[in-house]
């Protein structure tokens, strides 16, 4: 079992190194998009499905409250993932994320979409809604994320993690979101001191 434990750490480290080498420029682009949005009075809207929704909430909360150093609150929130509708049978609306983007998003905002497959219908619809509102999209995706990747334009940023195991992808996503928080903080609040 200890050999397997060591192998898990090795796999995580190798995935992180490969991600850092592949995504340093896109991470910088994503951070610049987020900083520009916030400087210009926009807000960061985060979304995901399943475990990715928890990451979206985590990222929004870090921006709203603080990451590692105390600083002013930043306008960010995560879209609701459950639908407490009064419709018969309480069936989930397949476009519930897109409806929220259409209602709350504005030109100049950034949508952070966190996808484990690139094929989640609700996330695809949310990205489409963001693009029709002239929002910028930062998408966390994996290889072969087909339809979602195909929606992104030159103004958008895709952080495509070079991993296939869901656990490694989730670990990378958490790290990427923390890296974005740190880059935002050191850019907007350099006076807060070293983190």
Backbone as JSON Lines, residues from 0, in Angstrom:
{"i":0,"aa":"X","n":[0.82,-1.2,0.0],"ca":[0.0,0.0,0.0],"c":[0.87,1.26,0.0]}
{"i":1,"aa":"X","n":[1.98,1.26,0.71],"ca":[2.84,2.44,0.75],"c":[3.42,2.76,-0.63]}
{"i":2,"aa":"X","n":[3.72,1.71,-1.4],"ca":[4.18,1.95,-2.77],"c":[3.1,2.66,-3.59]}
{"i":3,"aa":"X","n":[1.87,2.25,-3.39],"ca":[0.77,2.88,-4.11],"c":[0.6,4.34,-3.67]}
{"i":4,"aa":"X","n":[0.75,4.59,-2.39],"ca":[0.65,5.96,-1.88],"c":[1.72,6.83,-2.52]}
{"i":5,"aa":"X","n":[2.96,6.33,-2.56],"ca":[4.04,7.1,-3.17],"c":[3.75,7.33,-4.66]}
{"i":6,"aa":"X","n":[3.17,6.33,-5.32],"ca":[2.82,6.47,-6.73],"c":[1.76,7.56,-6.94]}
{"i":7,"aa":"X","n":[0.81,7.66,-6.02],"ca":[-0.21,8.72,-6.13],"c":[0.43,10.1,-6.06]}
{"i":8,"aa":"X","n":[1.38,10.27,-5.13],"ca":[2.08,11.56,-5.03],"c":[2.89,11.84,-6.29]}
{"i":9,"aa":"X","n":[3.56,10.82,-6.81],"ca":[4.36,10.98,-8.03],"c":[3.48,11.38,-9.2]}
{"i":10,"aa":"X","n":[2.34,10.71,-9.32],"ca":[1.41,11.03,-10.42],"c":[0.9,12.46,-10.31]}
{"i":11,"aa":"X","n":[0.58,12.9,-9.1],"ca":[0.12,14.27,-8.89],"c":[1.2,15.26,-9.28]}
{"i":12,"aa":"X","n":[2.42,15.02,-8.82],"ca":[3.54,15.94,-9.1],"c":[3.79,16.01,-10.6]}
{"i":13,"aa":"X","n":[3.81,14.87,-11.27],"ca":[4.05,14.85,-12.72],"c":[2.95,15.6,-13.47]}
{"i":14,"aa":"X","n":[1.72,15.42,-13.03],"ca":[0.6,16.13,-13.65],"c":[0.73,17.64,-13.45]}
{"i":15,"aa":"X","n":[1.1,18.05,-12.24],"ca":[1.27,19.48,-11.95],"c":[2.39,20.08,-12.81]}
{"i":16,"aa":"X","n":[3.5,19.37,-12.93],"ca":[4.63,19.87,-13.73],"c":[4.21,20.0,-15.19]}
{"i":17,"aa":"X","n":[3.54,18.98,-15.73],"ca":[3.09,19.03,-17.12],"c":[2.11,20.18,-17.34]}
{"i":18,"aa":"X","n":[1.23,20.4,-16.37],"ca":[0.26,21.48,-16.47],"c":[0.96,22.84,-16.44]}
{"i":19,"aa":"X","n":[1.92,23.0,-15.54],"ca":[2.66,24.26,-15.45],"c":[3.4,24.58,-16.74]}
{"i":20,"aa":"X","n":[4.0,23.56,-17.33],"ca":[4.74,23.77,-18.58],"c":[3.79,24.1,-19.74]}
{"i":21,"aa":"X","n":[2.64,23.45,-19.76],"ca":[1.7,23.65,-20.87],"c":[0.88,24.93,-20.75]}
{"i":22,"aa":"X","n":[0.65,25.38,-19.52],"ca":[-0.35,26.44,-19.33],"c":[0.17,27.75,-18.75]}
{"i":23,"aa":"X","n":[1.47,27.97,-18.69],"ca":[1.93,29.21,-18.05],"c":[1.4,30.45,-18.78]}
{"i":24,"aa":"X","n":[1.44,30.46,-20.12],"ca":[0.92,31.62,-20.86],"c":[-0.6,31.73,-20.74]}
{"i":25,"aa":"X","n":[-1.37,30.64,-20.91],"ca":[-2.82,30.76,-20.72],"c":[-3.21,31.18,-19.3]}
{"i":26,"aa":"X","n":[-2.48,30.75,-18.29],"ca":[-2.78,31.17,-16.91],"c":[-2.59,32.68,-16.79]}
{"i":27,"aa":"X","n":[-1.5,33.18,-17.38],"ca":[-1.27,34.62,-17.36],"c":[-2.41,35.35,-18.08]}
{"i":28,"aa":"X","n":[-2.83,34.83,-19.25],"ca":[-3.93,35.46,-19.99],"c":[-5.22,35.47,-19.17]}
{"i":29,"aa":"X","n":[-5.5,34.35,-18.5],"ca":[-6.7,34.28,-17.67],"c":[-6.64,35.3,-16.54]}
{"i":30,"aa":"X","n":[-5.48,35.4,-15.89],"ca":[-5.33,36.36,-14.79],"c":[-5.51,37.79,-15.28]}
{"i":31,"aa":"X","n":[-4.95,38.1,-16.45],"ca":[-5.11,39.45,-17.02],"c":[-6.57,39.73,-17.33]}
{"i":32,"aa":"X","n":[-7.28,38.75,-17.9],"ca":[-8.71,38.94,-18.18],"c":[-9.49,39.22,-16.9]}
{"i":33,"aa":"X","n":[-9.21,38.47,-15.86],"ca":[-9.91,38.65,-14.59],"c":[-9.58,40.0,-13.97]}
{"i":34,"aa":"X","n":[-8.3,40.37,-13.98],"ca":[-7.89,41.67,-13.42],"c":[-8.54,42.81,-14.18]}
{"i":35,"aa":"X","n":[-8.51,42.75,-15.52],"ca":[-9.11,43.82,-16.33],"c":[-10.61,43.93,-16.06]}
{"i":36,"aa":"X","n":[-11.27,42.79,-15.94],"ca":[-12.7,42.78,-15.61],"c":[-12.95,43.52,-14.3]}
{"i":37,"aa":"X","n":[-12.18,43.19,-13.29],"ca":[-12.39,43.78,-11.96],"c":[-12.02,45.27,-11.94]}
{"i":38,"aa":"X","n":[-10.95,45.64,-12.62],"ca":[-10.55,47.06,-12.68],"c":[-11.64,47.89,-13.36]}
{"i":39,"aa":"X","n":[-12.29,47.3,-14.37],"ca":[-13.29,48.04,-15.15],"c":[-14.7,47.92,-14.59]}
{"i":40,"aa":"X","n":[-14.82,47.45,-13.36],"ca":[-16.12,47.42,-12.7],"c":[-16.97,46.21,-13.01]}
{"i":41,"aa":"X","n":[-16.37,45.19,-13.62],"ca":[-17.11,43.98,-13.92],"c":[-17.11,43.02,-12.74]}
{"i":42,"aa":"X","n":[-17.75,41.89,-12.95],"ca":[-17.8,40.88,-11.9],"c":[-17.42,39.52,-12.48]}
{"i":43,"aa":"X","n":[-17.02,38.63,-11.59],"ca":[-16.62,37.28,-11.98],"c":[-17.75,36.33,-11.6]}
{"i":44,"aa":"X","n":[-18.27,35.63,-12.61],"ca":[-19.36,34.67,-12.41],"c":[-18.78,33.29,-12.64]}
{"i":45,"aa":"X","n":[-18.95,32.41,-11.67],"ca":[-18.33,31.09,-11.73],"c":[-19.4,30.01,-11.82]}
{"i":46,"aa":"X","n":[-19.09,28.94,-12.56],"ca":[-20.05,27.83,-12.64],"c":[-19.35,26.52,-12.95]}
{"i":47,"aa":"X","n":[-20.01,25.46,-12.55],"ca":[-19.56,24.11,-12.82],"c":[-20.71,23.17,-12.53]}
{"i":48,"aa":"X","n":[-20.48,21.89,-12.76],"ca":[-21.5,20.88,-12.43],"c":[-20.86,19.83,-11.55]}
{"i":49,"aa":"X","n":[-21.64,19.27,-10.62],"ca":[-21.12,18.25,-9.74],"c":[-20.0,18.8,-8.87]}
{"i":50,"aa":"X","n":[-18.89,18.06,-8.8],"ca":[-17.75,18.5,-7.99],"c":[-17.19,19.82,-8.49]}
{"i":51,"aa":"X","n":[-17.31,20.07,-9.79],"ca":[-16.82,21.34,-10.35],"c":[-17.62,22.53,-9.83]}
{"i":52,"aa":"X","n":[-18.87,22.32,-9.49],"ca":[-19.68,23.4,-8.91],"c":[-19.12,23.8,-7.55]}
{"i":53,"aa":"X","n":[-18.61,22.82,-6.8],"ca":[-18.0,23.12,-5.51],"c":[-16.74,23.96,-5.71]}
{"i":54,"aa":"X","n":[-15.96,23.65,-6.75],"ca":[-14.78,24.46,-7.05],"c":[-15.18,25.88,-7.45]}
{"i":55,"aa":"X","n":[-16.25,26.0,-8.23],"ca":[-16.72,27.33,-8.64],"c":[-17.1,28.16,-7.42]}
{"i":56,"aa":"X","n":[-17.79,27.54,-6.48],"ca":[-18.18,28.24,-5.24],"c":[-16.94,28.63,-4.44]}
{"i":57,"aa":"X","n":[-15.98,27.71,-4.37],"ca":[-14.74,27.97,-3.63],"c":[-14.0,29.17,-4.22]}
{"i":58,"aa":"X","n":[-13.85,29.2,-5.55],"ca":[-13.14,30.3,-6.2],"c":[-13.86,31.62,-5.98]}
{"i":59,"aa":"X","n":[-15.18,31.62,-6.15],"ca":[-15.95,32.86,-5.94],"c":[-15.8,33.36,-4.51]}
{"i":60,"aa":"X","n":[-15.83,32.44,-3.56],"ca":[-15.71,32.83,-2.15],"c":[-14.33,33.41,-1.84]}
{"i":61,"aa":"X","n":[-13.28,32.84,-2.45],"ca":[-11.93,33.37,-2.25],"c":[-11.82,34.79,-2.8]}
{"i":62,"aa":"X","n":[-12.46,35.06,-3.93],"ca":[-12.44,36.41,-4.47],"c":[-13.27,37.37,-3.63]}
{"i":63,"aa":"X","n":[-14.41,36.9,-3.21],"ca":[-15.31,37.75,-2.43],"c":[-14.73,38.08,-1.06]}
{"i":64,"aa":"X","n":[-14.19,37.09,-0.4],"ca":[-13.65,37.32,0.95],"c":[-12.16,37.66,0.87]}
{"i":65,"aa":"X","n":[-11.34,36.66,0.83],"ca":[-9.9,36.87,0.68],"c":[-9.25,35.55,0.36]}
{"i":66,"aa":"X","n":[-8.05,35.63,-0.2],"ca":[-7.3,34.41,-0.5],"c":[-6.37,34.14,0.68]}
{"i":67,"aa":"X","n":[-5.18,34.74,0.69],"ca":[-4.27,34.51,1.82],"c":[-4.01,35.78,2.62]}
{"i":68,"aa":"X","n":[-4.21,36.92,2.01],"ca":[-3.97,38.2,2.69],"c":[-5.27,38.99,2.73]}
{"i":69,"aa":"X","n":[-5.46,39.73,3.79],"ca":[-6.66,40.56,3.9],"c":[-6.6,41.66,2.84]}
{"i":70,"aa":"X","n":[-7.73,41.86,2.17],"ca":[-7.84,42.86,1.11],"c":[-9.31,43.15,0.88]}
{"i":71,"aa":"X","n":[-9.62,44.21,0.12],"ca":[-11.03,44.5,-0.15],"c":[-11.72,43.35,-0.87]}
{"i":72,"aa":"X","n":[-13.04,43.28,-0.7],"ca":[-13.84,42.24,-1.37],"c":[-13.88,42.5,-2.87]}
{"i":73,"aa":"X","n":[-13.89,41.43,-3.64],"ca":[-13.99,41.53,-5.09],"c":[-15.35,40.96,-5.52]}
{"i":74,"aa":"X","n":[-16.0,41.58,-6.52],"ca":[-17.33,41.13,-6.93],"c":[-17.29,39.8,-7.69]}
{"i":75,"aa":"X","n":[-17.7,38.75,-7.01],"ca":[-17.7,37.41,-7.6],"c":[-18.78,36.59,-6.94]}
{"i":76,"aa":"X","n":[-19.36,35.67,-7.73],"ca":[-20.33,34.73,-7.16],"c":[-20.4,33.5,-8.05]}
{"i":77,"aa":"X","n":[-20.89,32.42,-7.45],"ca":[-21.09,31.17,-8.19],"c":[-22.58,31.02,-8.5]}
{"i":78,"aa":"X","n":[-22.86,30.53,-9.68],"ca":[-24.24,30.29,-10.08],"c":[-24.82,29.12,-9.28]}
{"i":79,"aa":"X","n":[-26.11,29.19,-9.03],"ca":[-26.78,28.11,-8.32],"c":[-26.84,26.88,-9.21]}
{"i":80,"aa":"X","n":[-26.6,25.72,-8.61],"ca":[-26.61,24.5,-9.41],"c":[-27.87,23.68,-9.2]}
{"i":81,"aa":"X","n":[-28.61,23.96,-8.14],"ca":[-29.85,23.2,-7.93],"c":[-31.03,24.05,-8.36]}
{"i":82,"aa":"X","n":[-32.1,23.4,-8.68],"ca":[-33.28,24.13,-9.16],"c":[-34.44,23.81,-8.23]}
{"i":83,"aa":"X","n":[-34.79,24.76,-7.36],"ca":[-35.92,24.53,-6.45],"c":[-37.19,25.08,-7.05]}
{"i":84,"aa":"X","n":[-37.44,24.68,-8.25],"ca":[-38.6,25.18,-8.98],"c":[-39.89,24.58,-8.43]}
{"i":85,"aa":"X","n":[-40.98,25.31,-8.65],"ca":[-42.3,24.8,-8.27],"c":[-42.96,24.05,-9.42]}
{"i":86,"aa":"X","n":[-42.18,23.81,-10.47],"ca":[-42.73,23.09,-11.62],"c":[-43.1,21.66,-11.21]}
{"i":87,"aa":"X","n":[-44.11,21.08,-11.84],"ca":[-44.52,19.71,-11.49],"c":[-43.34,18.74,-11.61]}
{"i":88,"aa":"X","n":[-43.19,17.9,-10.6],"ca":[-42.12,16.92,-10.6],"c":[-40.78,17.5,-10.2]}
{"i":89,"aa":"X","n":[-40.7,18.84,-10.04],"ca":[-39.47,19.52,-9.65],"c":[-38.27,19.07,-10.49]}
{"i":90,"aa":"X","n":[-38.5,18.93,-11.8],"ca":[-37.42,18.51,-12.68],"c":[-36.46,19.66,-12.9]}
{"i":91,"aa":"X","n":[-35.19,19.31,-12.95],"ca":[-34.17,20.33,-13.14],"c":[-34.25,20.89,-14.56]}
{"i":92,"aa":"X","n":[-34.19,22.2,-14.67],"ca":[-34.19,22.86,-15.96],"c":[-32.83,22.63,-16.61]}
{"i":93,"aa":"X","n":[-32.8,22.06,-17.81],"ca":[-31.51,21.76,-18.44],"c":[-30.72,23.02,-18.83]}
{"i":94,"aa":"X","n":[-31.34,24.18,-18.76],"ca":[-30.65,25.43,-19.09],"c":[-30.54,26.35,-17.88]}
{"i":95,"aa":"X","n":[-30.55,25.79,-16.67],"ca":[-30.62,26.65,-15.49],"c":[-29.38,27.54,-15.33]}
{"i":96,"aa":"X","n":[-28.2,27.09,-15.72],"ca":[-27.01,27.95,-15.63],"c":[-27.09,29.08,-16.66]}
{"i":97,"aa":"X","n":[-27.49,28.75,-17.88],"ca":[-27.6,29.76,-18.93],"c":[-28.62,30.84,-18.57]}
{"i":98,"aa":"X","n":[-29.73,30.43,-17.96],"ca":[-30.75,31.41,-17.56],"c":[-30.17,32.4,-16.55]}
{"i":99,"aa":"X","n":[-29.36,31.9,-15.63],"ca":[-28.74,32.78,-14.64],"c":[-27.73,33.72,-15.29]}
{"i":100,"aa":"X","n":[-26.96,33.21,-16.26],"ca":[-26.0,34.07,-16.97],"c":[-26.75,35.16,-17.72]}
{"i":101,"aa":"X","n":[-27.85,34.8,-18.39],"ca":[-28.62,35.81,-19.13],"c":[-29.21,36.85,-18.19]}
{"i":102,"aa":"X","n":[-29.6,36.45,-16.99],"ca":[-30.22,37.38,-16.04],"c":[-29.19,38.25,-15.32]}
{"i":103,"aa":"X","n":[-28.01,37.71,-15.04],"ca":[-27.06,38.4,-14.16],"c":[-25.8,38.9,-14.86]}
{"i":104,"aa":"X","n":[-25.46,38.32,-16.0],"ca":[-24.23,38.69,-16.68],"c":[-24.39,39.95,-17.51]}
{"i":105,"aa":"X","n":[-23.27,40.67,-17.62],"ca":[-23.24,41.9,-18.42],"c":[-21.95,41.93,-19.22]}
{"i":106,"aa":"X","n":[-21.94,42.72,-20.28],"ca":[-20.72,42.9,-21.05],"c":[-19.61,43.36,-20.11]}
{"i":107,"aa":"X","n":[-18.44,42.78,-20.27],"ca":[-17.31,43.13,-19.41],"c":[-17.12,42.18,-18.25]}
{"i":108,"aa":"X","n":[-18.14,41.38,-17.93],"ca":[-17.99,40.36,-16.89],"c":[-17.19,39.19,-17.44]}
{"i":109,"aa":"X","n":[-16.68,38.36,-16.53],"ca":[-15.98,37.13,-16.92],"c":[-16.75,35.95,-16.36]}
{"i":110,"aa":"X","n":[-16.99,34.96,-17.22],"ca":[-17.56,33.69,-16.78],"c":[-16.42,32.69,-16.63]}
{"i":111,"aa":"X","n":[-16.26,32.15,-15.43],"ca":[-15.29,31.07,-15.2],"c":[-16.09,29.77,-15.21]}
{"i":112,"aa":"X","n":[-15.9,28.98,-16.26],"ca":[-16.63,27.72,-16.43],"c":[-15.67,26.56,-16.16]}
{"i":113,"aa":"X","n":[-16.03,25.71,-15.21],"ca":[-15.17,24.6,-14.81],"c":[-15.81,23.3,-15.27]}
{"i":114,"aa":"X","n":[-15.16,22.64,-16.21],"ca":[-15.73,21.45,-16.85],"c":[-14.83,20.24,-16.68]}
{"i":115,"aa":"X","n":[-15.41,19.12,-16.31],"ca":[-14.63,17.88,-16.19],"c":[-14.57,17.1,-17.5]}
{"i":116,"aa":"X","n":[-15.47,17.41,-18.45],"ca":[-15.5,16.65,-19.71],"c":[-15.54,17.54,-20.95]}
{"i":117,"aa":"X","n":[-16.02,18.77,-20.82],"ca":[-16.21,19.62,-21.99],"c":[-17.5,19.34,-22.71]}
{"i":118,"aa":"X","n":[-18.3,18.43,-22.2],"ca":[-19.54,18.04,-22.86],"c":[-20.78,18.25,-21.99]}
{"i":119,"aa":"X","n":[-20.63,18.89,-20.83],"ca":[-21.77,19.11,-19.95],"c":[-22.73,20.12,-20.59]}
{"i":120,"aa":"X","n":[-23.94,19.67,-20.85],"ca":[-24.93,20.5,-21.56],"c":[-25.12,21.86,-20.88]}
{"i":121,"aa":"X","n":[-25.3,21.85,-19.56],"ca":[-25.54,23.1,-18.85],"c":[-24.38,24.08,-18.97]}
{"i":122,"aa":"X","n":[-23.16,23.58,-18.92],"ca":[-22.0,24.47,-19.05],"c":[-21.88,25.01,-20.46]}
{"i":123,"aa":"X","n":[-22.14,24.18,-21.44],"ca":[-22.1,24.64,-22.84],"c":[-23.12,25.76,-23.04]}
{"i":124,"aa":"X","n":[-24.33,25.56,-22.54],"ca":[-25.36,26.59,-22.67],"c":[-24.98,27.87,-21.91]}
{"i":125,"aa":"X","n":[-24.35,27.72,-20.75],"ca":[-23.92,28.89,-19.97],"c":[-22.86,29.68,-20.73]}
{"i":126,"aa":"X","n":[-21.91,28.98,-21.35],"ca":[-20.88,29.65,-22.14],"c":[-21.51,30.35,-23.34]}
{"i":127,"aa":"X","n":[-22.43,29.68,-24.02],"ca":[-23.11,30.32,-25.15],"c":[-23.83,31.59,-24.69]}
{"i":128,"aa":"X","n":[-24.5,31.53,-23.54],"ca":[-25.2,32.71,-23.03],"c":[-24.22,33.83,-22.7]}
{"i":129,"aa":"X","n":[-23.07,33.48,-22.12],"ca":[-22.06,34.5,-21.8],"c":[-21.54,35.17,-23.05]}
{"i":130,"aa":"X","n":[-21.31,34.4,-24.08],"ca":[-20.78,34.97,-25.32],"c":[-21.79,35.9,-25.98]}
{"i":131,"aa":"X","n":[-23.09,35.58,-25.88],"ca":[-24.1,36.48,-26.46],"c":[-24.21,37.77,-25.65]}
{"i":132,"aa":"X","n":[-23.75,37.76,-24.41],"ca":[-23.77,38.97,-23.57],"c":[-22.45,39.74,-23.64]}
{"i":133,"aa":"X","n":[-21.55,39.35,-24.55],"ca":[-20.23,39.98,-24.69],"c":[-19.4,39.86,-23.42]}
{"i":134,"aa":"X","n":[-19.52,38.72,-22.77],"ca":[-18.68,38.42,-21.62],"c":[-17.45,37.66,-22.11]}
{"i":135,"aa":"X","n":[-16.4,37.7,-21.33],"ca":[-15.21,36.9,-21.59],"c":[-15.35,35.59,-20.83]}
{"i":136,"aa":"X","n":[-14.83,34.51,-21.39],"ca":[-14.9,33.21,-20.74],"c":[-13.5,32.71,-20.41]}
{"i":137,"aa":"X","n":[-13.34,32.25,-19.19],"ca":[-12.16,31.49,-18.78],"c":[-12.67,30.09,-18.49]}
{"i":138,"aa":"X","n":[-12.23,29.12,-19.3],"ca":[-12.73,27.75,-19.17],"c":[-11.62,26.82,-18.7]}
{"i":139,"aa":"X","n":[-11.9,26.09,-17.63],"ca":[-11.01,25.03,-17.18],"c":[-11.53,23.74,-17.79]}
{"i":140,"aa":"X","n":[-10.71,23.11,-18.63],"ca":[-11.16,21.93,-19.38],"c":[-10.07,20.85,-19.37]}
{"i":141,"aa":"X","n":[-10.39,19.76,-20.04],"ca":[-9.43,18.66,-20.21],"c":[-9.27,18.38,-21.7]}
{"i":142,"aa":"X","n":[-8.3,17.54,-22.03],"ca":[-8.14,17.13,-23.43],"c":[-9.44,16.56,-23.96]}
{"i":143,"aa":"X","n":[-9.67,16.75,-25.23],"ca":[-10.88,16.25,-25.9],"c":[-12.15,16.88,-25.35]}
{"i":144,"aa":"X","n":[-12.09,18.16,-24.98],"ca":[-13.28,18.81,-24.46],"c":[-14.1,19.47,-25.56]}
{"i":145,"aa":"X","n":[-14.09,18.87,-26.69],"ca":[-14.84,19.17,-27.88],"c":[-15.71,20.39,-27.94]}
{"i":146,"aa":"X","n":[-16.99,20.21,-27.65],"ca":[-17.98,21.25,-27.93],"c":[-17.7,22.52,-27.15]}
{"i":147,"aa":"X","n":[-17.38,22.41,-25.88],"ca":[-17.12,23.61,-25.08],"c":[-15.91,24.36,-25.62]}
{"i":148,"aa":"X","n":[-14.83,23.65,-25.91],"ca":[-13.63,24.29,-26.46],"c":[-13.93,25.0,-27.76]}
{"i":149,"aa":"X","n":[-14.78,24.41,-28.59],"ca":[-15.11,24.98,-29.88],"c":[-15.86,26.29,-29.82]}
{"i":150,"aa":"X","n":[-16.45,26.6,-28.68],"ca":[-17.2,27.86,-28.53],"c":[-16.3,29.06,-28.26]}
{"i":151,"aa":"X","n":[-15.1,28.81,-27.77],"ca":[-14.25,29.89,-27.28],"c":[-13.61,30.66,-28.42]}
{"i":152,"aa":"X","n":[-13.54,31.98,-28.23],"ca":[-12.94,32.86,-29.23],"c":[-11.6,33.4,-28.76]}
{"i":153,"aa":"X","n":[-11.06,34.34,-29.52],"ca":[-9.74,34.9,-29.23],"c":[-9.68,35.64,-27.9]}
{"i":154,"aa":"X","n":[-10.8,36.22,-27.48],"ca":[-10.81,36.98,-26.24],"c":[-10.93,36.06,-25.01]}
{"i":155,"aa":"X","n":[-11.22,34.79,-25.24],"ca":[-11.42,33.83,-24.15],"c":[-10.13,33.07,-23.88]}
{"i":156,"aa":"X","n":[-10.09,32.41,-22.73],"ca":[-8.91,31.63,-22.36],"c":[-9.34,30.24,-21.93]}
{"i":157,"aa":"X","n":[-8.65,29.24,-22.47],"ca":[-8.91,27.86,-22.07],"c":[-7.7,27.33,-21.32]}
{"i":158,"aa":"X","n":[-7.94,26.86,-20.12],"ca":[-6.91,26.22,-19.31],"c":[-7.16,24.72,-19.4]}
{"i":159,"aa":"X","n":[-6.51,24.09,-20.38],"ca":[-6.77,22.68,-20.69],"c":[-5.72,21.83,-19.98]}
{"i":160,"aa":"X","n":[-6.16,21.12,-18.95],"ca":[-5.26,20.32,-18.13],"c":[-4.88,19.03,-18.88]}
{"i":161,"aa":"X","n":[-3.57,18.74,-18.99],"ca":[-3.15,17.54,-19.71],"c":[-3.19,16.3,-18.81]}
{"i":162,"aa":"X","n":[-4.38,15.94,-18.38],"ca":[-4.56,14.76,-17.52],"c":[-5.9,14.13,-17.85]}
{"i":163,"aa":"X","n":[-6.05,12.88,-17.49],"ca":[-7.29,12.18,-17.8],"c":[-7.98,11.62,-16.57]}
{"i":164,"aa":"X","n":[-7.23,11.32,-15.52],"ca":[-7.86,10.8,-14.31],"c":[-8.61,11.92,-13.62]}
{"i":165,"aa":"X","n":[-9.88,11.75,-13.34],"ca":[-10.66,12.83,-12.71],"c":[-10.04,13.38,-11.43]}
{"i":166,"aa":"X","n":[-9.45,12.53,-10.61],"ca":[-8.85,13.02,-9.36],"c":[-7.69,13.96,-9.65]}
{"i":167,"aa":"X","n":[-6.83,13.62,-10.62],"ca":[-5.69,14.48,-10.95],"c":[-6.19,15.8,-11.56]}
{"i":168,"aa":"X","n":[-7.22,15.72,-12.4],"ca":[-7.77,16.93,-13.01],"c":[-8.31,17.85,-11.92]}
{"i":169,"aa":"X","n":[-9.07,17.3,-10.98],"ca":[-9.65,18.1,-9.9],"c":[-8.56,18.76,-9.07]}
{"i":170,"aa":"X","n":[-7.49,18.01,-8.79],"ca":[-6.38,18.57,-8.03],"c":[-5.74,19.74,-8.79]}
{"i":171,"aa":"X","n":[-5.55,19.56,-10.1],"ca":[-4.99,20.64,-10.92],"c":[-5.91,21.85,-10.96]}
{"i":172,"aa":"X","n":[-7.19,21.6,-11.1],"ca":[-8.14,22.71,-11.12],"c":[-8.06,23.53,-9.83]}
{"i":173,"aa":"X","n":[-7.99,22.85,-8.71],"ca":[-7.89,23.56,-7.43],"c":[-6.63,24.43,-7.41]}
{"i":174,"aa":"X","n":[-5.52,23.87,-7.85],"ca":[-4.27,24.62,-7.89],"c":[-4.37,25.81,-8.84]}
{"i":175,"aa":"X","n":[-4.95,25.59,-10.03],"ca":[-5.08,26.67,-11.01],"c":[-5.91,27.82,-10.45]}
{"i":176,"aa":"X","n":[-7.0,27.52,-9.76],"ca":[-7.85,28.56,-9.19],"c":[-7.11,29.32,-8.09]}
{"i":177,"aa":"X","n":[-6.33,28.6,-7.29],"ca":[-5.54,29.28,-6.26],"c":[-4.46,30.16,-6.9]}
{"i":178,"aa":"X","n":[-3.84,29.67,-7.97],"ca":[-2.84,30.48,-8.67],"c":[-3.48,31.76,-9.22]}
{"i":179,"aa":"X","n":[-4.68,31.65,-9.79],"ca":[-5.36,32.83,-10.31],"c":[-5.66,33.82,-9.18]}
{"i":180,"aa":"X","n":[-6.1,33.31,-8.03],"ca":[-6.35,34.19,-6.88],"c":[-5.08,34.95,-6.5]}
{"i":181,"aa":"X","n":[-3.97,34.24,-6.43],"ca":[-2.72,34.9,-6.05],"c":[-2.3,35.94,-7.07]}
{"i":182,"aa":"X","n":[-2.42,35.61,-8.36],"ca":[-2.05,36.57,-9.4],"c":[-2.94,37.81,-9.37]}
{"i":183,"aa":"X","n":[-4.22,37.61,-9.13],"ca":[-5.13,38.75,-9.0],"c":[-4.72,39.61,-7.81]}
{"i":184,"aa":"X","n":[-4.46,38.98,-6.67],"ca":[-4.12,39.73,-5.47],"c":[-2.82,40.51,-5.63]}
{"i":185,"aa":"X","n":[-1.77,39.88,-6.18],"ca":[-0.5,40.61,-6.27],"c":[-0.55,41.71,-7.33]}
{"i":186,"aa":"X","n":[-1.48,41.58,-8.28],"ca":[-1.63,42.63,-9.29],"c":[-2.46,43.8,-8.77]}
{"i":187,"aa":"X","n":[-3.6,43.49,-8.14],"ca":[-4.49,44.55,-7.68],"c":[-4.09,45.15,-6.34]}
{"i":188,"aa":"X","n":[-3.43,44.37,-5.51],"ca":[-3.12,44.83,-4.15],"c":[-1.67,44.59,-3.79]}
{"i":189,"aa":"X","n":[-0.72,45.13,-4.58],"ca":[0.69,44.87,-4.27],"c":[1.11,45.44,-2.91]}
{"i":190,"aa":"X","n":[0.38,46.44,-2.45],"ca":[0.69,47.06,-1.16],"c":[0.38,46.16,0.01]}
{"i":191,"aa":"X","n":[-0.34,45.07,-0.23],"ca":[-0.69,44.17,0.87],"c":[0.51,43.35,1.31]}
{"i":192,"aa":"X","n":[1.61,43.45,0.61],"ca":[2.82,42.72,1.01],"c":[2.89,41.37,0.35]}
{"i":193,"aa":"X","n":[4.02,40.73,0.57],"ca":[4.23,39.4,-0.01],"c":[3.29,38.39,0.64]}
{"i":194,"aa":"X","n":[2.76,37.5,-0.2],"ca":[1.86,36.48,0.31],"c":[2.62,35.33,0.9]}
